[in-house]
Amino acid sequence: MDGMQFKVEMTRDATEDLRLIYEYIADEDGISRANDILDKVLVLIDDLSSFPQRGVYPKELIALGIQEYRQVIIYSYRVIYRSFEQQVIIYLIVDGRRDLQSVLAKRLLAQ
């Protein structure tokens, strides 16, 4: 995959996840902190265009026998995505401290 660039896209749900996380951090810790975290998440997402296989398989999905999704983690946030052909699709951005089993089942298994 050297030199190959993948097109990275976020689903509407993932975009909404990121917006809600930003708003929560801005309310709790201030806009400066929210901007800092947003910038770092966006850099991480952008890096997936060059390194889509860098993520690990989420244990919640491995337990269900599903190995087509990967995750990367920044701070306490999990970015769940799938790569295929020359594309990376981000399905979910969620605080990793939450119980993810139901969120993953609802969001990913419905795809």
Backbone as JSON Lines, residues from 0, in Angstrom:
{"i":0,"aa":"M","n":[0.81,-1.2,0.0],"ca":[0.0,0.0,0.0],"c":[0.85,1.26,0.0]}
{"i":1,"aa":"D","n":[2.17,1.12,-0.19],"ca":[3.03,2.29,-0.2],"c":[2.59,3.26,-1.28]}
{"i":2,"aa":"G","n":[2.44,4.52,-0.9],"ca":[2.08,5.56,-1.84],"c":[0.62,5.6,-2.25]}
{"i":3,"aa":"M","n":[-0.14,4.56,-1.92],"ca":[-1.54,4.52,-2.32],"c":[-2.36,5.39,-1.36]}
{"i":4,"aa":"Q","n":[-3.15,6.27,-1.91],"ca":[-4.01,7.13,-1.1],"c":[-5.44,6.62,-1.15]}
{"i":5,"aa":"F","n":[-6.04,6.5,0.0],"ca":[-7.43,6.08,0.11],"c":[-8.29,7.33,0.29]}
{"i":6,"aa":"K","n":[-9.47,7.31,-0.28],"ca":[-10.42,8.38,-0.09],"c":[-11.14,8.13,1.24]}
{"i":7,"aa":"V","n":[-11.1,9.11,2.14],"ca":[-11.72,8.97,3.46],"c":[-13.03,9.75,3.48]}
{"i":8,"aa":"E","n":[-14.09,9.06,3.87],"ca":[-15.41,9.69,3.98],"c":[-16.01,9.36,5.34]}
{"i":9,"aa":"M","n":[-16.8,10.27,5.83],"ca":[-17.53,10.05,7.08],"c":[-19.01,9.93,6.77]}
{"i":10,"aa":"T","n":[-19.67,8.98,7.42],"ca":[-21.12,8.89,7.27],"c":[-21.75,10.1,7.96]}
{"i":11,"aa":"R","n":[-23.01,10.32,7.67],"ca":[-23.74,11.38,8.34],"c":[-23.74,11.18,9.85]}
{"i":12,"aa":"D","n":[-23.91,9.92,10.27],"ca":[-23.9,9.61,11.7],"c":[-22.56,9.95,12.35]}
{"i":13,"aa":"A","n":[-21.47,9.61,11.69],"ca":[-20.14,9.91,12.25],"c":[-19.91,11.41,12.32]}
{"i":14,"aa":"T","n":[-20.36,12.14,11.31],"ca":[-20.25,13.6,11.34],"c":[-21.04,14.17,12.51]}
{"i":15,"aa":"E","n":[-22.22,13.64,12.74],"ca":[-23.05,14.08,13.87],"c":[-22.38,13.7,15.19]}
{"i":16,"aa":"D","n":[-21.77,12.52,15.25],"ca":[-21.03,12.12,16.46],"c":[-19.96,13.16,16.79]}
{"i":17,"aa":"L","n":[-19.2,13.54,15.78],"ca":[-18.11,14.5,15.99],"c":[-18.65,15.86,16.43]}
{"i":18,"aa":"R","n":[-19.75,16.27,15.85],"ca":[-20.36,17.55,16.24],"c":[-20.79,17.52,17.71]}
{"i":19,"aa":"L","n":[-21.43,16.42,18.11],"ca":[-21.89,16.3,19.5],"c":[-20.73,16.23,20.49]}
{"i":20,"aa":"I","n":[-19.67,15.54,20.11],"ca":[-18.48,15.49,20.97],"c":[-17.89,16.88,21.12]}
{"i":21,"aa":"Y","n":[-17.77,17.6,20.01],"ca":[-17.24,18.97,20.04],"c":[-18.08,19.84,20.97]}
{"i":22,"aa":"E","n":[-19.39,19.79,20.81],"ca":[-20.26,20.62,21.65],"c":[-20.13,20.26,23.13]}
{"i":23,"aa":"Y","n":[-20.04,18.98,23.43],"ca":[-19.9,18.54,24.81],"c":[-18.6,19.07,25.42]}
{"i":24,"aa":"I","n":[-17.49,18.91,24.68],"ca":[-16.21,19.39,25.19],"c":[-16.21,20.91,25.34]}
{"i":25,"aa":"A","n":[-16.79,21.6,24.37],"ca":[-16.86,23.06,24.45],"c":[-17.63,23.49,25.7]}
{"i":26,"aa":"D","n":[-18.73,22.82,26.01],"ca":[-19.53,23.14,27.19],"c":[-18.79,22.82,28.49]}
{"i":27,"aa":"E","n":[-18.1,21.69,28.5],"ca":[-17.44,21.22,29.73],"c":[-16.06,21.85,29.96]}
{"i":28,"aa":"D","n":[-15.27,21.98,28.88],"ca":[-13.87,22.38,29.02],"c":[-13.49,23.63,28.23]}
{"i":29,"aa":"G","n":[-14.43,24.18,27.49],"ca":[-14.15,25.4,26.74],"c":[-13.88,25.15,25.26]}
{"i":30,"aa":"I","n":[-14.08,26.2,24.49],"ca":[-13.94,26.11,23.04],"c":[-12.51,25.81,22.62]}
{"i":31,"aa":"S","n":[-11.54,26.36,23.33],"ca":[-10.15,26.12,22.98],"c":[-9.82,24.63,23.07]}
{"i":32,"aa":"R","n":[-10.24,23.98,24.14],"ca":[-10.0,22.54,24.31],"c":[-10.76,21.74,23.24]}
{"i":33,"aa":"A","n":[-12.0,22.14,22.96],"ca":[-12.79,21.46,21.93],"c":[-12.11,21.58,20.57]}
{"i":34,"aa":"N","n":[-11.59,22.77,20.25],"ca":[-10.89,22.96,18.98],"c":[-9.64,22.1,18.9]}
{"i":35,"aa":"D","n":[-8.9,22.02,20.02],"ca":[-7.69,21.21,20.06],"c":[-8.0,19.74,19.8]}
{"i":36,"aa":"I","n":[-8.99,19.21,20.47],"ca":[-9.36,17.8,20.29],"c":[-9.9,17.56,18.88]}
{"i":37,"aa":"L","n":[-10.75,18.47,18.4],"ca":[-11.28,18.33,17.04],"c":[-10.14,18.29,16.02]}
{"i":38,"aa":"D","n":[-9.18,19.18,16.16],"ca":[-8.04,19.2,15.23],"c":[-7.29,17.87,15.25]}
{"i":39,"aa":"K","n":[-7.07,17.32,16.43],"ca":[-6.33,16.06,16.54],"c":[-7.13,14.89,15.96]}
{"i":40,"aa":"V","n":[-8.43,14.89,16.17],"ca":[-9.28,13.83,15.6],"c":[-9.25,13.93,14.07]}
{"i":41,"aa":"L","n":[-9.34,15.14,13.55],"ca":[-9.33,15.32,12.09],"c":[-7.99,14.91,11.47]}
{"i":42,"aa":"V","n":[-6.89,15.18,12.16],"ca":[-5.57,14.73,11.67],"c":[-5.52,13.21,11.65]}
{"i":43,"aa":"L","n":[-6.0,12.59,12.72],"ca":[-6.03,11.13,12.79],"c":[-6.86,10.56,11.64]}
{"i":44,"aa":"I","n":[-8.01,11.14,11.4],"ca":[-8.88,10.69,10.31],"c":[-8.17,10.87,8.96]}
{"i":45,"aa":"D","n":[-7.53,12.0,8.77],"ca":[-6.81,12.27,7.53],"c":[-5.67,11.26,7.32]}
{"i":46,"aa":"D","n":[-5.01,10.87,8.41],"ca":[-3.93,9.88,8.31],"c":[-4.41,8.53,7.79]}
{"i":47,"aa":"L","n":[-5.69,8.24,7.97],"ca":[-6.23,6.97,7.47],"c":[-6.15,6.89,5.95]}
{"i":48,"aa":"S","n":[-6.03,8.03,5.27],"ca":[-5.93,8.01,3.81],"c":[-4.62,7.34,3.37]}
{"i":49,"aa":"S","n":[-3.6,7.42,4.21],"ca":[-2.31,6.8,3.9],"c":[-2.11,5.47,4.6]}
{"i":50,"aa":"F","n":[-2.74,5.32,5.77],"ca":[-2.51,4.13,6.59],"c":[-3.83,3.53,7.07]}
{"i":51,"aa":"P","n":[-4.68,3.03,6.17],"ca":[-5.99,2.53,6.57],"c":[-5.94,1.26,7.42]}
{"i":52,"aa":"Q","n":[-4.86,0.52,7.34],"ca":[-4.76,-0.73,8.1],"c":[-4.18,-0.53,9.49]}
{"i":53,"aa":"R","n":[-3.94,0.7,9.9],"ca":[-3.29,0.96,11.18],"c":[-4.16,0.62,12.38]}
{"i":54,"aa":"G","n":[-5.45,0.64,12.2],"ca":[-6.35,0.38,13.32],"c":[-6.44,-1.09,13.68]}
{"i":55,"aa":"V","n":[-6.96,-1.32,14.87],"ca":[-7.17,-2.69,15.35],"c":[-8.66,-3.02,15.25]}
{"i":56,"aa":"Y","n":[-8.95,-4.3,15.31],"ca":[-10.35,-4.74,15.26],"c":[-10.99,-4.51,16.64]}
{"i":57,"aa":"P","n":[-12.17,-3.88,16.69],"ca":[-12.85,-3.67,17.97],"c":[-13.23,-5.02,18.59]}
{"i":58,"aa":"K","n":[-12.89,-5.2,19.86],"ca":[-13.14,-6.48,20.53],"c":[-14.63,-6.82,20.57]}
{"i":59,"aa":"E","n":[-15.48,-5.8,20.62],"ca":[-16.92,-6.06,20.65],"c":[-17.4,-6.71,19.36]}
{"i":60,"aa":"L","n":[-16.76,-6.36,18.25],"ca":[-17.14,-6.95,16.97],"c":[-16.44,-8.28,16.73]}
{"i":61,"aa":"I","n":[-15.21,-8.41,17.19],"ca":[-14.51,-9.69,17.09],"c":[-15.32,-10.77,17.8]}
{"i":62,"aa":"A","n":[-15.9,-10.41,18.96],"ca":[-16.71,-11.37,19.73],"c":[-17.91,-11.86,18.92]}
{"i":63,"aa":"L","n":[-18.35,-11.04,17.96],"ca":[-19.48,-11.42,17.11],"c":[-19.01,-12.05,15.79]}
{"i":64,"aa":"G","n":[-17.7,-12.22,15.65],"ca":[-17.15,-12.8,14.43],"c":[-17.04,-11.82,13.28]}
{"i":65,"aa":"I","n":[-17.09,-10.54,13.57],"ca":[-17.03,-9.51,12.53],"c":[-15.64,-8.89,12.52]}
{"i":66,"aa":"Q","n":[-14.96,-8.99,11.37],"ca":[-13.6,-8.48,11.27],"c":[-13.42,-7.5,10.11]}
{"i":67,"aa":"E","n":[-14.46,-6.86,9.7],"ca":[-14.31,-5.93,8.58],"c":[-14.17,-4.48,9.03]}
{"i":68,"aa":"Y","n":[-14.37,-4.23,10.31],"ca":[-14.24,-2.87,10.86],"c":[-12.99,-2.78,11.71]}
{"i":69,"aa":"R","n":[-12.39,-1.61,11.72],"ca":[-11.22,-1.33,12.55],"c":[-11.51,-0.08,13.38]}
{"i":70,"aa":"Q","n":[-10.62,0.15,14.34],"ca":[-10.76,1.36,15.15],"c":[-9.38,1.96,15.41]}
{"i":71,"aa":"V","n":[-9.38,3.27,15.52],"ca":[-8.22,4.0,16.02],"c":[-8.74,4.82,17.2]}
{"i":72,"aa":"I","n":[-7.87,5.04,18.16],"ca":[-8.28,5.71,19.38],"c":[-7.43,6.96,19.57]}
{"i":73,"aa":"I","n":[-8.1,8.05,19.93],"ca":[-7.42,9.28,20.3],"c":[-8.1,9.81,21.55]}
{"i":74,"aa":"Y","n":[-7.31,10.05,22.56],"ca":[-7.83,10.36,23.89],"c":[-8.77,9.21,24.27]}
{"i":75,"aa":"S","n":[-9.99,9.51,24.62],"ca":[-10.93,8.43,24.97],"c":[-11.9,8.15,23.83]}
{"i":76,"aa":"Y","n":[-11.64,8.69,22.66],"ca":[-12.58,8.56,21.54],"c":[-12.14,7.47,20.57]}
{"i":77,"aa":"R","n":[-13.1,6.66,20.19],"ca":[-12.87,5.57,19.24],"c":[-13.47,5.95,17.89]}
{"i":78,"aa":"V","n":[-12.66,5.85,16.87],"ca":[-13.09,6.11,15.5],"c":[-13.2,4.73,14.83]}
{"i":79,"aa":"I","n":[-14.42,4.32,14.52],"ca":[-14.68,3.0,13.94],"c":[-14.89,3.18,12.43]}
{"i":80,"aa":"Y","n":[-14.13,2.4,11.66],"ca":[-14.17,2.56,10.21],"c":[-13.97,1.22,9.51]}
{"i":81,"aa":"R","n":[-14.17,1.27,8.2],"ca":[-13.96,0.1,7.35],"c":[-13.24,0.57,6.1]}
{"i":82,"aa":"S","n":[-12.26,-0.2,5.66],"ca":[-11.57,0.17,4.42],"c":[-11.77,-0.94,3.4]}
{"i":83,"aa":"F","n":[-11.94,-0.53,2.16],"ca":[-12.08,-1.47,1.06],"c":[-11.75,-0.72,-0.22]}
{"i":84,"aa":"E","n":[-11.28,-1.49,-1.2],"ca":[-10.82,-0.9,-2.46],"c":[-9.91,0.28,-2.12]}
{"i":85,"aa":"Q","n":[-10.23,1.47,-2.53],"ca":[-9.4,2.65,-2.23],"c":[-10.17,3.65,-1.39]}
{"i":86,"aa":"Q","n":[-10.96,3.12,-0.47],"ca":[-11.86,3.97,0.29],"c":[-11.84,3.58,1.77]}
{"i":87,"aa":"V","n":[-11.96,4.58,2.63],"ca":[-12.14,4.39,4.07],"c":[-13.44,5.09,4.44]}
{"i":88,"aa":"I","n":[-14.34,4.36,5.07],"ca":[-15.61,4.94,5.52],"c":[-15.62,4.93,7.04]}
{"i":89,"aa":"I","n":[-15.82,6.08,7.63],"ca":[-15.91,6.2,9.09],"c":[-17.39,6.15,9.46]}
{"i":90,"aa":"Y","n":[-17.71,5.18,10.31],"ca":[-19.1,4.95,10.68],"c":[-19.47,5.51,12.05]}
{"i":91,"aa":"L","n":[-18.5,5.62,12.92],"ca":[-18.82,5.91,14.31],"c":[-17.64,6.59,14.99]}
{"i":92,"aa":"I","n":[-17.91,7.65,15.74],"ca":[-16.91,8.27,16.6],"c":[-17.59,8.38,17.96]}
{"i":93,"aa":"V","n":[-17.03,7.7,18.94],"ca":[-17.73,7.59,20.21],"c":[-16.75,7.59,21.36]}
{"i":94,"aa":"D","n":[-17.21,8.09,22.5],"ca":[-16.41,8.05,23.72],"c":[-16.25,6.59,24.13]}
{"i":95,"aa":"G","n":[-15.03,6.13,24.22],"ca":[-14.74,4.74,24.53],"c":[-15.14,4.31,25.93]}
{"i":96,"aa":"R","n":[-15.52,5.24,26.77],"ca":[-15.95,4.88,28.13],"c":[-17.41,4.43,28.15]}
{"i":97,"aa":"R","n":[-18.09,4.62,27.04],"ca":[-19.5,4.17,26.95],"c":[-19.56,2.68,26.68]}
{"i":98,"aa":"D","n":[-20.71,2.1,27.0],"ca":[-20.96,0.7,26.64],"c":[-21.23,0.68,25.14]}
{"i":99,"aa":"L","n":[-20.32,0.1,24.41],"ca":[-20.4,0.19,22.95],"c":[-21.16,-0.93,22.29]}
{"i":100,"aa":"Q","n":[-21.44,-2.0,23.0],"ca":[-22.09,-3.15,22.37],"c":[-23.37,-2.76,21.64]}
{"i":101,"aa":"S","n":[-24.24,-2.04,22.32],"ca":[-25.52,-1.68,21.69],"c":[-25.34,-0.62,20.6]}
{"i":102,"aa":"V","n":[-24.42,0.33,20.82],"ca":[-24.18,1.36,19.8],"c":[-23.63,0.71,18.54]}
{"i":103,"aa":"L","n":[-22.65,-0.18,18.71],"ca":[-22.06,-0.85,17.55],"c":[-23.09,-1.71,16.82]}
{"i":104,"aa":"A","n":[-23.86,-2.44,17.58],"ca":[-24.87,-3.3,16.95],"c":[-25.88,-2.46,16.17]}
{"i":105,"aa":"K","n":[-26.35,-1.4,16.78],"ca":[-27.37,-0.56,16.14],"c":[-26.82,0.13,14.9]}
{"i":106,"aa":"R","n":[-25.63,0.69,15.0],"ca":[-25.09,1.5,13.93],"c":[-24.44,0.68,12.84]}
{"i":107,"aa":"L","n":[-23.6,-0.28,13.2],"ca":[-22.82,-0.99,12.2],"c":[-23.55,-2.18,11.6]}
{"i":108,"aa":"L","n":[-24.26,-2.9,12.42],"ca":[-24.91,-4.1,11.9],"c":[-26.11,-3.76,11.04]}
{"i":109,"aa":"A","n":[-26.58,-2.52,11.14],"ca":[-27.71,-2.08,10.31],"c":[-27.25,-1.68,8.91]}
{"i":110,"aa":"Q","n":[-25.94,-1.6,8.69],"ca":[-25.4,-1.17,7.39],"c":[-25.7,-2.17,6.31]}
